[in-house]
Amino acid sequence: MRIPTHRSPTHPGEMLEEEFMKPLGLSQSRLAELLEVPFQRINRIVNKKQAVTIDTALRLSALLGTSPQFWLNLQHGWDLYEAMHSKEAHQIQKTIRPFSQRRAASSTSKSTSGR
């Protein structure tokens, strides 16, 4: 899966609303009824406040003729992009060095300390 670098990926709630609900004329409440889930779950997904769970992915795929993986890939892409652009990710990049840099630094310090 490619994660866009110039913009955030499509949230599964946006995909659900724009590509499925609107063309099919489904309201959030009607979709919730058809999926047999609480209205709040659909509302929170559409408003990017809740992730698509495996349960929801299974239900959406059964109703809409997609695969569960379709919904989970969208969610994964969104989650990864959000995590990569978080304060925590920037801190990790500052403090954790790759092994390749550690070995180079280690061998440099050993060769200079042995002199």
C-alpha positions in Angstrom: 0.0 0.0 0.0 1.3 3.4 -0.9 0.9 6.1 1.7 0.6 9.6 0.1 3.3 12.0 1.3 1.8 15.3 0.1 -1.6 14.7 1.8 -3.2 12.4 4.3 -4.7 9.2 2.9 -8.4 8.8 2.5 -10.1 8.0 5.8 -12.4 5.0 5.6 -15.3 7.1 6.8 -14.8 9.5 3.9 -14.7 6.6 1.5 -17.8 5.1 3.0 -19.7 8.3 2.8 -18.6 9.6 -0.7 -18.3 6.3 -2.6 -21.0 4.2 -1.0 -23.5 6.0 1.1 -24.2 9.0 -1.2 -24.4 7.0 -4.5 -26.7 4.4 -2.8 -28.8 7.1 -1.1 -28.0 5.7 2.4 -28.3 7.8 5.5 -26.1 7.1 8.5 -29.0 5.7 10.4 -30.2 3.5 7.6 -26.7 2.1 7.1 -26.5 1.4 10.9 -29.7 -0.5 10.7 -28.6 -2.5 7.7 -25.3 -3.3 9.4 -27.0 -4.0 12.7 -24.7 -1.6 14.6 -25.4 1.5 16.7 -25.9 4.7 14.8 -23.1 6.3 16.8 -20.5 3.8 15.3 -21.3 4.9 11.8 -21.5 8.6 12.7 -18.1 8.4 14.4 -16.5 6.6 11.5 -17.9 9.0 8.9 -16.7 11.9 11.0 -13.2 10.5 11.4 -13.5 10.0 15.1 -13.5 6.2 15.2 -11.5 3.5 13.4 -13.0 0.8 11.3 -12.7 -2.4 13.4 -12.5 -5.9 12.1 -16.2 -6.4 13.0 -17.2 -3.3 11.1 -15.0 -4.3 8.1 -16.8 -7.7 8.0 -20.2 -6.0 8.1 -19.4 -3.4 5.5 -17.9 -6.0 3.1 -20.9 -8.2 3.5 -23.3 -5.4 2.7 -21.4 -3.5 0.1 -19.7 -6.3 -1.8 -16.2 -5.3 -0.9 -13.6 -7.2 1.0 -12.9 -6.7 4.7 -9.3 -6.1 3.7 -10.4 -3.1 1.7 -11.7 -1.3 4.8 -8.8 -2.4 7.0 -6.2 -1.2 4.4 -7.9 2.2 4.4 -7.8 2.3 8.2 -4.2 1.1 8.3 -3.1 3.7 5.8 -4.8 6.5 7.8 -3.4 5.2 11.2 0.1 5.0 9.8 0.1 8.4 8.3 -1.3 9.9 11.5 1.3 8.1 13.6 4.2 9.1 11.2 3.2 12.8 11.6 2.8 12.8 15.3 5.0 14.4 17.9 5.9 11.0 19.2 7.2 9.9 15.7 9.4 13.0 15.5 10.8 12.3 19.0 11.5 8.7 18.0 13.4 9.8 14.9 15.5 12.1 17.1 16.4 9.6 19.8 16.6 6.2 18.1 19.5 5.5 15.7 19.5 2.6 13.2 21.9 -0.3 14.0 24.0 0.6 10.9 24.8 4.0 12.5 25.4 2.4 15.9 27.9 -0.1 14.5 29.8 2.6 12.6 30.0 4.8 15.7 31.0 1.8 17.8 33.8 0.7 15.5 35.1 4.3 15.1 35.3 4.7 18.9 37.0 1.3 19.3 39.6 2.2 16.6 40.4 5.6 18.1 40.4 4.3 21.7 43.0 1.6 20.9 45.6 4.1 19.8 
